[in-house]
Amino acid sequence: MHRILIPLAAFVLASPALALAQDKPTAENIMAIQDALVWTGDYQGPLDGGLGASTLTALKAFQARENSPGKGRILSADVKKLAELSGAAKKEAGWSLAIDGKNNVVLWLPRALLTAESDASGGRGFASGDGKIALSVFTSPDALNALHAKAKTGERIVDEALDKQRSIVIGAERDKEFFGFATLAKSGTKGFRLAYPASEAPRLRPMAYAIANGFVADPGAPIAKKTVRNVPSFIGAFRFDATERPYAYGSIDVEERTVTIAGPDFVANLTAGDPPPPPDAKPQKRKRRPERDEPFVPQLTIYSEGKHLFEVSDPAWLTHFSDIRIVELDKGNASPEVMLTSFTDGAHCCTLLTIFSAQSDGSWTRIDGGSFDGSPDFPQDLNGDGVFELVNTDNAFLTAFGCYECSYAPDEIRRLDGNRLVDVSADAAFQNRHRAKLGEMWNRGWEDGAIGSEGFLAGFVATAQRTGDGDAAWAFVDANHVPPKKATEAPFAERLKVFLSGRNY
């Protein structure tokens, strides 16, 4: 098991590569900086990883506005500010993954802006609520030629090739501007057209470049691998960028063997207790000092105003590391809950979760949260109602359609209801969380070259079912599935449908 502790107080939508940029950045760092400069409105161009004239001009404009002394040199303070501003812009725009399975296209869109959707004859269409901003995907060179012709009759603003395979055309007609993008794919020319009021051009033209930079056609085809540098895996990715948790937290291990944290009306202490002796062990006259790497059994004690409320320990919690949280999981009682997790040994296992909840008569009830793979990404207040949900990957997907490392699992979201944990993953209130997960999954699959694998597609379709993109994802499967070398009893789509049905997807 790989133990990863992620601060949960806040997150910033940004590029992981951006956080690593230095005075002498790599090509990937520069691509991340270019992506951020698009979102600050300073750069309009491709992510080519080079510090060319347009990139330097954009960087200097940003630095001048922010009173940075960089003057074209990439300073760590600039990187931090770029991450902050571009991340906030992506979050406000609802920047998330969209799937056009019919045309076998994946693209990133500002879903907070393009809230309406239509399945046009040529594929999926997206528009603002008032219809003034509209995006459509095209799969014919005729559509691109029509845009070029339209630009010639109106006001042609930009008509250029980004590289050997991609080109853009920007034109204006009366009070509207349109942005056309096309790329050479295995099945032919594919692209999109974005139309918007000319008055909105300063805001939407940079966003159109951002859409173009994340546009992927025929992702499972060999040509996509040749153009991977033009579509970096971090497009639209988010990272956690916080130093504090929004709740009381403490941990113990083989060296730090006790911790105390305070809730609103009680104190919780977690101490490393002795492991249970082997069945045939001889009794010892005096207690020996624990070995440095010896596992222990956590012992939880809760006090209120100096009064001992209860104490509990369980040999099943035997561990080398355990942590404790005081967090509001259910407002149906007077006090927040106490969460205890312990980590067992093993390559892919396990986290044991136990919750203690105060009852109206002053007693505390123990709720077993089960065991699951890896380190939990919880708790999080996903919908801002003051009650925290427990978020973890759905372990049923691990090894179900491929090896452990080949598996891509969707999020499982649970909420405490009385004295039981309820799966609320399908609740519409958490759709944005699943959209973020879909983007994370795509980035990892794209980087790993796993887009056509069954392990990727299973999790991808399941997550898309949660975001409302299920039909498009199934069409994506038809276009990109790569059958495994080992023959299976039934086609992948049939096996996946049965599996998802049994898991309430």
N, C-alpha and C positions, 0 to 999 in steps of 0.2 A: 504494500500500500504506500502511495506517495502522499504524505501529509502536507497540505498546503493551507495556511491560515490567511484568509483574505479579509481585510478590513471592510466593513459593510456600511459605514456611516453615510457614504455618498459615492457616486461614481461619475466619471467624466467620459463622455463619448470622445474617443481619440484613437490615434494609431499607437499600437505598442511600440512600433519602430520609432515613432516621434520621441518617445520618452528616452530613447537611447542615443539620440543624436548628439554629436560632440563638435568641437571646433573643426575637426577633419572628418566629416560624416561620410558614410558609405553611400553607395547608390540607393540602397533601400531607405536610408535615413533621409536622403534628399527627396525621394518620392513621397515620403511621409510629410515632409515639410511643404512640398508642392501641394499635396492634398489639403493640408491645413490652410495654406495661403488661398486656395480656392474658396474655402469657407469664410475667410476673413474679407473676401472680395478683392484681394490684391492680385490674384493670378488667374489667368484664363488660358489654359493650355493643357497639354497631356502630361501625365506623370512619367517622365522619361529618365529620371534619376540623374540628370545632369544640371550643373550650375551654369546654365546658359544665360544669355542676356536678359530674356524675359523673366526667368526665375530670380536673377539678381535684382532686377528692377522692382519686382514684386516684394522681395525680401526687404530691400531698402525702403520702400514705401511703408511697409508695415513697421519697420524699426523707427522711421521718422515719426510716424503717428504715435508710437508708444514711447517716444523719447529714449530709445535704446542707443547706446554708444557703438553698436556693432558695425554699422556702415558697410553691410555686405558680408561681414563675418558672422557665422552662426554661433551665438552665445547661448549658454545653458538657460539664462533668464528668458531669452527669446523663445526657446523651445517650450519652456514651461508656460509662457503666456499664449503661444500658439495652440498648445494642447487645451488650455482653458477656454479660449475664445472659440476655436473650431469645434470643440466638444459641445459647448453650450449651443452653438448654431445647429449642429447635427441633432441634438436632443430636441430643440425647439421645432425643427423641421420634421421630426418623426422619421428620421433617416433609417430605412429598413429595407430588407430584401423583398423583392417581388418576383414571382415566377410566371412566365408565359410558356406553359408546357406545350401548347399547340405549335408555337413557333420555335420551341426549344431554345428559349432565351431566358437568361437570368439578369436582373438589373436592380440597382439600388434606387429607391425613390423617396421623395419627401412625403410620406404618407399622411402627415398632419396637414399638408397643403392639398394633395390630390386625394381627397376623401371619397369621391365617387368613382365607381368602376363599371365598366361595360365590357362584355365579351363580344367584340365586333367580329365580323366575318373573317377578318385577317388575323385575329388574335385578341389579346386583352387591350383594353383602353382604360386610361385613368384621367380623371378630371377634377377640378376644384368644385366645390358645392354649387357655385353660381355658373359653372360652365365656361368661365372666361379663360381658364388655363386648362389645356388639354394635351395629353400625351398619347401617341399611338405607336405601336410597333409595326414595322413593315419588313417584308421578306422578299422584296423584288427590286432589282436595279431600276425598274421603271419609276418606282416611287422616289428614288433618289434623283433620277433625271428630272422628274417633275419639279422637285424642289430647286434644282439648279436653274431650270427654265423660269420658275416663278421669281427667283432672286434676280434674274436678268431683267424681267419686266418691271420689277419694283426697285427697291433700293438694296443692292447687294452690299452687305457689311463685311462678311468674311466668306471666303471660299478657298479652303486649303486642305492639304493632306497632312495629317498628323504623323503618319509614317507610311510604310509601304502597303499597309492593309486597312488603315482607317482614315476617314476624311470627315470634314464638317462643312456645312454651309449655313450661314446666318443671313436672313433677309428681312426686309420690312415692307409691309403693304398697308397703306392707309394708317390706321391707328394700332396695327398689330405687328408683332415681330415673331418670326419662327426660327427655330434652331433645328437643323437636321444633322443627324449623325449616321454614318454607315461604316460597316466593317466587313471584310471578306471572311466568310465562314466556309466550312466544308460543303454545306448544302447551297451555297450561293451568297449573295449580298443580303445582309440584314442590318437593321438600324432602327432609329426612332425619330419621330417628329414631335417637337414640343412647341406649342403656340401659346402666346400670352400677350396681354396689352403692352404696347410699346412703352407706356409709362412705367411698367414694372421691369423693364430690361435691366436696370442697374442691380436689381435684387435677384432676378431669375436667370440672367445669362450665366453668371458664375455657377449657379446650381445646375444649369444644363450641362456645363462642362463636367461637373461632378458626376452627373448621371452617365455621361459618355465615358468617363474614366473607369466606371464600374460595370460597364455593359459587357456581358459575355454571351456570345452566340455559339451554339453547338458545343457546349462545355465538355462533353465526353469525346469529342473528335480530336484526332492528332493535331490539327492545326491550332487548337486551343493551347496545347503545350508549347508551341512555338511562340505564342503571344503572351505567355504567362507574365512576362516582365511588365507588360503594359496594363495588366490587371492584377495588382499586388493583392495578396491575401488579406491585408489589413483594412481594405476598403470597408468603411462602415463599422469596423470593430469597436468594441468598447472595453475599457479596462476599469478596474476599481482603483480609485485614487484617493484613499482616505487613511487617516492615521488613528482614528478613534471609532469604537463601536458605539451605537446609540443605546447601549444598555450596559449593566454591570457585568464584568467578565473577569475570570481568573483561571489559571491552569496550574497543574502540578506535574512533575515528572520524577525521574529517578534521582535528581539533584535537588530541585525545589519541591519539597515534600508537603507543604501546607500553604493554603491561601484562604483569605477571608474577604468576602465582598458584601456590600450592603444594599438592601432593598429599601423601599419607602418605610416599611414598618417591621423589618426583621433583618437579621444578619445570617449569612450562610457561610459555613466553613467546610472546606474540602481538605482532607488529610490522607496521606498515603499510609494505609495500614499494612500489616504483615500479610503475605500470601498464605493461603491455607496449607498446612503441612501435608506431605505425601501420606497416603493411608498407612504405610508401614514405618513411618518416621518415629524415632524414639523421642519421648518427652525431654525437653531441655530444662535444666534447673534455672538458668537465667537467660534473659532475652539477649540474643546476639545482635550486633549491629548489621543492618541490611547491606548486602553487597551493592556496589555502585550500579551495576546493570540489572539488578534483580527486579522482576516485576512486582507490582503491589496491587492491593485491592483498595480502591477509593472508599473513604468513609465520609459521608455527608451528615453534617449536624446543622440544625437551624435553631436560632435563638431569637427571642423578642423581648426587649427591655430587660435583658439579663436572665430571662427565663428560658430554660431548655424546652423547646417544643417537640422535637423528635430527632432521632439519629437512625441512619440506615447504612448498611454495607451489604454487598452481594458478591460472593466468590466469582460469579459470572463476569464481573467487571474487571477481572485480572488484566493488568495493562502496564505499559511503560509510560503512558501519557494519558491524562484525563483533564477535562475542562468543565467549567461551570458557568452558567449564565443566569441572571435574573431578568426576565423579559416578559412583557405582556402578551400572552397567547390567547387569553379568553377574558373578556370584560364582564363575564357573567358572575364573577366572584370578586371579593374585596381586594385581593392581593395579586400581584403578578406571579408568574410561575417560575419554578427553578428547573433549569435544564441541566442534566448531567450527561456528558458523553465520554466514552472511553474507547481507546483504539487497540484492537487486538493485533497480533502479529500475522504476517502472511503477505504474499505478493500483491493480492488484490482485495484484501479484506482486513478488517471490517470496522465499522463504527457502530457502537452500541448506544442507543439513545434511551434515556429514561427521563420522564417529566414528573415533577411533584407539584400538585395543585392544592391550594388551601380551600377547605370546605367551610360552609356556614357555621358548623358546630365547633370550629377551631382545629379540627383534625386535618391531616394532609393525606391526599390520595396519590398513590403511585400509578403512573400510566406508562406502560412499556411501549416505546416507539419503534421497536424492532431493530434489526441490524441491516446495514447496507454498505455497499462498496465505497471505498475512498473517503475523503474528507468532505463533510457537508458544507454546502454553500448556503447556510441558514444562520439565524432567522432573518427575514426581511419583511418590512411593511410594504408590500407590493402595491397596494391601492391607497395608501396614505390615510387609512382609517384609525390608526393608532394601535391596531392589533397586528402582530407579526405572524407571517406564514412561515412554514418550514419548507425549504426548497432543496431538492436533491435530484439527481438523475434517476430515471426509471430503470432500476437494475435489471428488469426483465429483458431489456434489449441487449445486455452484455452477453456476448457469445451466442445470441439467438440466431444471427444471420452471418456470423463470421467470427474470427478470433477476437479475443478480448481487446487487443490494440486496434483491431479493424472495426470495432463497433462504435456507433454514434448514437447516444441515448438522449431522448428528449427529457425535459424537466418534469419532475413530479412535484406538485404543490399540495401540501397538506395544511389543514387548519384544525386547531383544537376546538371541539364542540362538546362542552361538558367534560366528561371523562374519557372521551375517545377522539382519536385523530381521524379526520375525514379528508378524503382526496377531493380537492376542489380544482384540479388542473383544468377542467373543461369550463370553468366559470369565465364568462366573457370579460369580467373585470381584470383578468390576468393576461389578456391577449397581447398586450405590449411586451410582457415578459417573454412570451413565446416567440414574438417577432424578433426580439433580441437574441434569443436562443437559436432561431433559424439562421440568423446572420452569422453567429459564432460557428455554427455547424458548417455552414457553407465555406467560411474562411478556412477552417481546418481541413475540410475535404478537398478544397481547391489546392491548398498548399501541399497536402499529402498525395495528390493525384488519385484520389479515391472516389471521384464523382460517380463513376458507373458501378461501384461495388455494392453488393447487397447489404453489407454492414452500414454503409453510408445511407443508401436509399431508404432503408427501413426507418431509421431515425428521422430522416429528412421528411418523409411523407407523414409520419406520425406528428411531427411538430407543425407541419403545414396544415394538418387537419385542425389543430388548435387555433391557427391564425386565420382560418377561413380560406386558405389557399389549397385545400385538399384536391380538388379536381385538376388544378394546374399541376400539382405535384405528381399526380398519377400519370398525366400526359408526359411529364418530364421523365418518369420511370420508363415509359414505353420507348422514349427516344434515346435514352442513355444507358439502360441496364446492360451490363456486361456479364453474361452467364459464367458461373464459376467453372473451372476445369473439371471438377468432380460432378458427375451427373446427380440430379436431385429427383425425388419421387414426383414432385409437382412443380409447375412453373412458379417462379418467384412471386409474381403478382397474386396468384391464388394463395400461396402460403402466407404472404404478408397480410392479405385481407382477413384471413382466418385469425391470424395472430392479433391484429389490431382490434378486431371485433371482440375477441376475448378479453382485451385490455380496456374496453370502453373508449376507443378512439373513433 
